[in-house]
Amino acid sequence: MAQPLVKKDDDRDDEVEYSPFLGIEKGLVLQEARAFHDPQLDARRCSQVITKLLYLLNQGETFTKIEATEVFFAVTKLFQSKDTGLRRMVYLIIKELSPSSDEVIIVTSSLMKDMNSKTDMYRANAIRVLCRITDGTLLTQIERYLKQAVVDKNPVVASAALVSGIHLLQTNPEIVKRWSNEVQEAVQSRAALVQFHALALLHQIRQNDRLAVSKLVTSLTKGAVRSPLAQCLLIRYTSQVIRETSNSQSGERPFFDFLESCLRHKAEMVIFEAARAITELSGVTNRELTPAITVLQLFLSSSKPVLRFAAVRTLNKVAMTHPLAVTNCNIDMESLISDQNRSIATLAITTLLKTGNESSVDRLMKQITNFMSDIADEFKIVVVEAIRSLCLKFPLKYRSLMNFLSNILREEGGFEYKKAIVDSIVILVRDIPDAKESGLIHLCEFIEDCEFTYLSTQILHFLGNEGPKTSDPTKFIRYIYNRVILENATVRAAAVSTLAKFGALVESLKPRIFVLLRRCLFDIDDEVRDRATLYLNTLGGDDSVGEIDNDVKEFLFGSLDVPLSNLEMSLQNYVPSEEPFDISSVPKEVKSQPLTEKKAPGKVPTGLGAPISNPTSTVDGYEKLLSSIPEFSSFGTLFKSSAPVELTEAETEYAVNVVKHIFDEHVVFQYNCTNTIPEQLLENVTVFVDASDAEEFSEVVSKPLRSLPYDSPGQTFVAFEKPAGVPAVGKFSNLLKFIVKEVDPATGETEDEGVEDEYQLEDLEIVAADYMLKVGVSNFRNAWESMDPDSERVDEYGLGARESLAEAVSAVITLLGMQPCEGTDAVPNNSRSHTCLLSGVFIGNVKVLVRLSFGIDGPKQVAMKLVVRSDDPAISDAIHEIVANG
């Protein structure tokens, strides 16, 4: 068969590459396919035409029904040729054409004849094709042949039948499951591939029966498997059984001895598979890890690149959770830094950075410096992130690590690489106070010759926040004003904002900042001019010297306390109106998408009972609805409305969800009800709420729904009084009560008499998170420092055993109901510690900021440090009380 891509004229300097299929057209190939009808078949020519047809099909070319049928019938004539190579091509094209059920019958007899042929190659391929193109009816007829093929003496035929069974299991599982005895026999085969495929099929047949899988593993771990490939599969299945068993019982792991014995297997793939399986066991101990680490260490010095790569990649993952266990391999990994394979070298360096100690940092930096110029940007990014983690681990080494980052920042590289370095320096400046001045200078030197607008503006913004707080802010002004002179409009505008921040915080620089800002008034870009004018007026006008008031600092440094999506919506609504824009009217809550009402398919809910797609209109709609009801008009301003909470299962007779409306002294439950039975009309619909488990709440108003026709959502309300400003919690049981009247579907007439009925709903809870609005801040650090330190409350908590750190973080965020900031809700895989930043507004419009520091203490035991700042120290105490009781 022709190669798809070859080189022509190898002796020429340009070495033009070309494809033999270049310029192939479907029409011409279909004309060439007429050669299939020739009385004297040219096997070589027919094979070339089929190759072209296969190429077109694999390139996404579509054949019409008529074209595909003509090609299929023409191909069937090629069965009369005895040429072995052409017959293999015929099998391939039939599989690719996937003929329809009425066409399959044409070729079935030929394939069945081949399936019983004395030529093993014909038999194996015929089995594959038949199982690919036939349906369940024909499979039943040939099932006897397939069973015989599974235990055939020829391994090629047996493997073909077993692989076909794996594919058929997706479409006709009941047929394949009847082959269990034959497959079980094939597992004992001496042929390596047959045993491999048989084990894979047998596991798939039994995969939904945990006991059967466990028995399979038990029987095979006693040494019946000879094939290295099958042994690797068995190791994976054993790991699965260990994981499932360890979840339900404690003590010694079952089958662990088998995994350990596989470390002494003669096949390298089996040794590696066993070592990797041991390292990936949940809660693996150092004693269990030691033998696996030992064999991986031996692989590090292997002459085979694939073994070195596999070993160092596995050790890199282990280093994330058990760095001390990998330290014995450090000397071997240092020799891999100069490995010809750059992937191996990168993994070796990042592993060393995770496992190295403070004394080895300088030596590693020297080795990495020579290494960085030889690798691609994607590998460099991995190294930069590892260096950042190392610097946070050993803060005293910030000088050498910061110098290294600044040196590679000046070298050539793409945007993602440069961004990774800048982000690393920014994080180090924020988290290591001693590194602030040197880090800022490195960033200033970088923007002198930075080709990326995004990075320049990011650095200028960071410089405006951190630069004025250094011992000598004057030295940064030159770098900032150079941007006003030399850069594009976007960077110039960012530089103007940065200058204004220096003028606001550094009194001695204020007159000089005014001079620079006045020069910006003549800029050719209107955004730059507007910013300069705004900041001159904000900072106090010409030559004014004096204290900058808090409002100006809040304007320059404060975070936007409304979500951008809400601000955008409010501005869109403002554009056509004549009223002046008021930013206080922008909703501050980050609204999640309301839950969809559970109804029968095809029914679109309407009214307020339906989910409202726009967050802002949701808030407005609820406020208007509640204020229009006289019983609720005296409750004051609505603080928060929750997303709908489902109280019924899907596809039930009545769909009910509830929205919790929180006021300062009241809570209103809005029950959105939908009647899904066409033959019924519900009247006098109300919800009886039992608040015996919510002692601080007392019911004050219940507003029933007069009528609830089919597929027309309506609302009934129940209001409770609670102590003012207190985050009272409790559980409420709900019972839907109503009068049912039968409706004639034909005429739509309703019977006069009705029957009282009731329907039990799910319980509903008021939790502490209901009293917290999710309000984000754009710059958490500035917002944190602007809060009164006296309001800070700190305590530590044990969260008990958790499956992962991510689960613990998610549980605390859900408990508090606050907005994660700066993406800190995402926990990296296998992290042993994590910091999460949260913000929100507590009932009474009290701003709250929270720092959560998590760490794994012992096997799956999670410890947490909680630091809270708020506008009211009493609320800081309340947040701690919520966590303590949670």
Salt bridges, closest charged atoms under 4 A:
ASP9 OD2 - ARG12 NH1 3.19
ASP14 OD2 - ARG12 NH2 2.98
GLU15 OE1 - LYS7 NZ 3.63
GLU32 OE1 - LYS52 NZ 3.22
GLU67 OE1 - LYS26 NZ 3.11
GLU103 OE2 - LYS65 NZ 3.81
ASP114 OD2 - ARG87 NH1 2.90
ASP120 OD1 - ARG123 NH1 2.81
GLU143 OE1 - ARG178 NH2 2.89
ASP152 OD2 - ARG123 NH2 2.22
GLU244 OE1 - ARG210 NE 3.50
GLU268 OE1 - LYS304 NZ 2.82
GLU273 OE2 - ARG236 NE 2.94
GLU273 OE2 - ARG276 NH2 3.00
GLU288 OE2 - ARG253 NE 3.08
GLU334 OE2 - ARG363 NH2 2.56
ASP339 OD2 - ARG308 NE 2.86
ASP362 OD2 - LYS397 NZ 3.24
ASP374 OD2 - ARG342 NH1 3.97
ASP423 OD2 - LYS419 NZ 3.00
GLU437 OE1 - LYS475 NZ 2.78
GLU445 OE1 - ARG410 NH1 3.60
GLU448 OE2 - ARG483 NH1 2.67
GLU466 OE1 - LYS436 NZ 3.05
GLU466 OE2 - ARG781 NH1 3.62
GLU487 OE2 - ARG483 NE 3.23
ASP523 OD2 - ARG492 NE 2.87
GLU527 OE2 - ARG531 NE 2.73
ASP542 OD1 - ARG518 NH1 3.43
ASP543 OD1 - ARG518 NH2 3.80
ASP561 OD2 - LYS588 NZ 3.51
GLU589 OE1 - LYS591 NZ 3.41
GLU683 OE1 - LYS741 NZ 3.03
ASP711 OD1 - LYS599 NZ 2.78
ASP770 OD2 - LYS660 NZ 3.04
GLU785 OE1 - LYS469 NZ 3.02
GLU785 OE2 - ARG781 NE 3.36
GLU792 OE1 - ARG869 NE 2.68
GLU803 OE2 - LYS860 NZ 3.71
GLU807 OE2 - ARG802 NH1 3.70
ASP877 OD1 - ARG793 NE 2.88
